[in-house]
Each structure stands twice: as structure tokens, then as C-alpha cells.
Amino acid sequence: MKEHSCQEQIHILTEYSQKIQWEKELRFLWKSCFGDPQYYEDFYFDKVYADNKVYAIKDKGMIHLNFYRCKVMGKDVELPYIVGVATNENCRRQGIMRSLLEQVLFDLNEQRVPFAYLMPANEEYYKPFGFQSVSEKAECEIWMKDAERTSRFRYLSYEEFKKLSSKVQAQLREEINQWLEQRYDVYAVHDEAYYELLYAEKKCQNGNVVFCFDGVVDVKSLYGMFAYAMDGNIPYVEQMVLKEKDAQDLPRMAGLIASFFAECDSVKLVQSYPYMFRIINRNAFVELFEEKCSDVAGFAITDSMTCDEMIEHLFIGKDSVYFAEIV
């Protein structure tokens, strides 16, 4: 264990039997800090909690690590998504969360994890811990009366998708992964486990996962997919992936959405999320992005969180990542 800024014992929960013992306490923290609807809290603890890793200080704070299968520069990597960062209201400003984050970052570095990411409620809270913003939240409202509808698309809900043969399902998933591979250096692999979890989440929010086809239902006609949740009578559409990159302009997306949500007055479209990113293990990170290294000489500094050397100059652009070479 790393030495911490407070003397509280940190418990690391990985076994299901441990988690059963801690679930009531962690649910209390979740409820008091996040205020999620009961159905969403139940989804998380029923579908996600069993397979994740939790760092907790009894009665005082917790951090959850949800690992996702990702592709980074074409390589398979499991990356930790940091969620459930919570401190009991009566224990704040006592170094609880700093101790938890220090231990998390130290352990991830020991495991040679290249980087971690999270979606902050407040970016300023995470900047002192070395996290950098890489995207901002962007959403818009599409009014159905203004959108151009078309009858060319056929839609399959996730329940209908699951009735296709296993072979066709796998081919459709792989087709979408190929589109993502062509566009992004880093992305979450859209495999069966990814869709099952996404569907479970959207189902608890009265939504679904939808596959779109240009005419007939086959791999060649696959046009894209999206997920949505319902907020009252308003659908929130997110995680849309379309076959053609230029098809992801707003008018085309509006047409696709309007044809599906014909009975709604408007739809909210989430175009991006406010992610933050942090390098954890320098060597593992450099190995992943070595093709992106510039010829510019840089220098290393010591990362007090992980006791590792970090890259001082990191340039994160819209389409790629560049950093100065360590000398």
C-alpha cells in the first residue's frame, strides 16, 4: 500500500463475496452523493458493480473502476473508467478522496495501465490530480417539424437484433467496429458485452439500442446505430455511429432520428461528452503511441501520485495525440 495523506484503511474490493458485504454501505454513499433515480442505481449495482473494482474507506468514501475493452492504435487494451467518486458529506476536506485517488493511481501504474479516463461533474476538482480535459459536452435539440423525414430506413430494436442469427449479429458488430477503427485512435470495442450492458442501461431508462439499415437488413445495408433514453416524453439520443463519417453532420442525423421518433415533438441529441484523461504508466503509454511520437526533444518530470516519470508535453488534438520524446 502507498502511504497516504490520511491514516484511514483503504479496502480494495474485487471479489463478489466482498462486494455483497459492502453493497448496502456503498449504495448509501451513491444515493447521498449522486441522487440517481432508484432504477438507475439498481441497474448499476445489478449489472456493473459485480464485475468492477472498488476502493473504499469505511463509511467515508469510494472510487469505482469499470474496465472496458478498448482499441488503442489498433491494439487491444483494457482501460479503467473512473466512476462513483464519492465522499460522505460529513467527511469532506479530510484527505479521504486524495488518499483513495493516490492509491488508485499508484496501483494502476504498478499494473502498467497506460491511462485512465472519467467524466467529471467538476473539471477543477480533478486537475490537481493530473487529469486533462479532452472533450466537452455538446448537445442540441432537434424539432421534428423542422427535420426532413424519410422512409428509406429500417430500424431494429435490440430485441429484434437479438433474433438475428449469431453469425449475422457478429458481422454487424464487426462492421461497426471497422468504422470506429478507421476514425479513431482510441475507442471502446463494440462487442456483445458492450451492447448487452448498453441495452440494460437504456432499458432501465425506458429506452433502447437501435440498429439502422438503408433498406434491407443485411451487413451491406447497415447504416448505423444509436442508443436512447427517455426523459419524460423527450428521447435523449447518444452514442450514434454512422457508416459514413460525413453522414454525422446534424441535418443527416436529424433525418435519421426524425424518421424513428415520428410521434415526438423534439429529440435531444448528445454529440459529445466531457471526458478527462490522465497518463498513468509512462512507458505503457509511450509504447501504445510510439507511432505518434514527434521528433521534438522533451524531458521527464516525477509524478508524485505514481512515483513514475511523466511526459511533460502532451498535445491532444481532435484526431490524434502527440507528445515530446523523453530524453
N, C-alpha and C positions, 0 to 999 in steps of 0.2 A: 504494500500500500504506500502511496505517496504521502508525505507529510502535508497536512492541511492547515488552512488559516483558522479553522476551528477544531475543537477536540472531539467532536461527535463521531460516533462509529458509523461508517458507511456500509450498508448492506447491498450486495450485488445479487440480484435475483435473476436466475436463468432457468432453474428447474420449476416445472409446473407445480410440484408439491409446495415449494416455497411461495409461489405466487398465490396459491389458494389461501395460504395463511395471511398474506399481506393484502389481499384484494379489498377487503372492507375498508381498511385504512387508506389505501391509495384511491379508492373511489371517493372517499370523503374529501381528500385533497383535490381531486379532479373536479368534483362538484363545486367546492367552495372557491376554487381559483378560476375556473373556466365558465361555469354556468351553462354548460351544454344541455340541450333537451335530454330527458331521460332515455329516449330511444337511441340517441347518438352515443351517449355514454355506454349503454348496453351493447351497441354494435362494437365499440372499441374494445371493451373488456371481454366480449364473447369471441370476437374474430381476430383481434390484433394482439392483445395482451399475452395470450398463451405462447406466442412464438417470439416475443421481443425480449429485450434485456432491460432491466430496471435498476437504477442506482437510487437508493433511498436512505434517508436518515429518519429514524422512527419518530412519527408524529410531527415532523418538521419540514421535510422537503423531498422531492423526487425528480428524476430525469428518466425518460424512456428513450431507448434506441430501437428504432424499427429499421431492420436491414432489408434493402431492396436489391434485387439482381439488376445490375446496370451494365451498359456497354460504355467504355471509355476508350476513345481512339481505337475502336474495334476489338478491345479486349474485355473479357468478362470480369467484372469486379462487383463484390457486394459492398454497397455503401450505406453508412448509417444516416438515417434521417432522424434528427433530434426533435422529439416532441414531449409534451407533458412536463414542461419545465415549470415547476410549481413549488412555492414556499408557503407554509402555513402563515396566515396573516399576522399571527402573534409572534412569529419568529423571524421576521424580516429585519434586514440590516444587522445580522449577527454573523455573516460569513457563511451561512448554510449553503446557498447556491454556489458561491465561489468554490467551496470545498468540493461540492458534487461535480461541478464543471471541470475543476482541476483533475479530479480522479478519472473522469470520463476521458478527457483529452490525453492524459498520461497513459491509460490502458490502451486506447486506440493507437497511440504511437507505438507502444510495445508490440501490438499486433500488426504493425506495418500497414495500417489503413491510410490510404493516400489523402483523403479529405472527407469532410462531413458537411452536411447542409441542414438548414432549418428554415422555417417560415415564421418570422418574428412578429409578435404583437407590437414590439417597440424596438427598432433597429439600434437605438442608442444604448440599450441595455447590453447588447452583445458585442459592440465594437471594442470595448476594453479587453475582451477575451480573444481578440484576433479575427473575428468574423467580418467579412466584407460583403456588401450588398452587390448582387449580380443581376437583379431584375426588380422591377417594381410592379405593383398590382395595376392591372388595366382591365376595365370592363366597360361595357356600353349597353344601352337598352335599345332593342330593335322592336319597332312598332310594326305589327303585322299589316296594317293598312298601307304602309309605305314600302313593304318588301315585295319583290317580284316572285310570285309563286310559280311552280312548275309541276307538271305531272310526270316528269321523266324519271324521278327517283322512286326506288322501292326501299322500304325500311324494314329491318328485322330487329325486334327487341332481343334482349339477351336470352330470354326463354326460347324464342324462336331460333336463335342462333344455335343453342344447345341441342336442338332437334336435328341439325345437320349431321352428316356423318363425321366421325372423329377425324378422318383424313381431310375433309373439306375445312373443318374448323381450324386444324393445324395450318393448312395452306393459307387461310385468310389471316390468321395471326402472323404468320411469317411474312406475308405481303406487307402488312402494316409496319413490321419491324424493318423491312428493307427500305421503306420510305424514310423512317426515322434515321436509319444508318446513313442515308445519303445526305441528310440535312444537318445532323448534329454530331458534335464530338462526344457529347455526354447525353445519355438518355436512359430512362428506365425501360427494361425489356418488357414488352407487352406479351408475356406468356400466359398460359392458362391460369396460373396462380394470381397474376396481376389482375386479370379480368374478373376472376371469382371474387377477389377482395373488393374491387371497384364496384361490382354489381351489388354485393352485400351492403356496401356503404350507401349507394344510391337508392337501393330498395327501402332501406330504413328511412330515407328522406322522401319517400313516395315518388322516386324517380326510376331511372333505368339506364342501361348501356345500349346504344343503338348503332347498328351497322347499316351503312347506306350503299345502295347499288344503283348503277346507271342502267336501269332496265332489268335484265335477268339476274338471278342470284348465282353468281359464279366468281371465281377469283379474278378473271379478266375484267369483269364489270364492277368490281369493288371500287367505290368512290371515296369512302372514308368512314370514320366512326366518331361518336361523341358520347359523353355521359351528361346526365342532367339530374337535378334535384328540384323538388317543388318547395317554394316558399309561399304558402297560401295558394293563390291562383297563378302565381308567376313562376315559370320554369327558369332555373339557373343552368345554363349550358356551359360545360367546361371540357377540357382535355380533348378538344376537337383535333383530329388528324385527317387531312385530306390527301388524296393521291398526288395532285399537282400542287407544288409549292405556291404558285401564283393564284391557286384557287382559294387560298386562305386570306384573300382580301375581303373586306367587310361586305360588299354587295353580294358576292357569291355565297359567303357563309349565311347571309341573311336569307337568300333564296332557299337554301337547303333547310334552314331552320323553320322558315315560314311554312314550307310545304308540310312539315311534320307537325307543327303546333298550330294547325289551322284554326282551332277553336279558341285560341288565346288572343288577348288584346296586344300583349307585348311579351318579350323574352329578354332576360338578362344574359349577356354573353361575356364570360370571363376569358379574356385574351391572354393574360399572364398573371403570375403570382409573385409576391415579394420575397424571393429567396435570398438567403445569405449563405456564404460558403467560407470554409476555413481549411487551409492546408494542415494536415496532421503530421504525417511522416514525410519528411522532405524527400528522401531517397525514393520511396514508393511513388510519390507524385511525379518526380522528375522522370522515372522510368516510364510512366504512362504517357507523359507529354514530351518525350525527348525529341520527337519529330518537329515539335513547335518551338524548340529552343532557338533563341536568337543568337547572333554572334557577339552581342554586347556583353562585355565583362561586368560581372556584378560582385557582390560579396555577401557572406552569410552573417546572420545575427543569431544570438541564442534565444530560443523560445522558452521562457521560464515555465510555461504550462506543461510542456512535454519533455523538457531538458534536451531538446533536439535543436539542430541548426535549421533556421528557416530561410526561405528565399526573400530577400528584401524587396526586389522589384517584381511585382506581379501585375501583368496587364491583361485585364479580362475584357475582351471586345464582344460585340454582338454575336459573332460567329466563331470566335476562336480564343484561345488562351496563349499568351506569350509571357515568358519570364526570362530574366537575366541569368546567364550561365554562372554557376558557382565556381570561383577560382580559389 
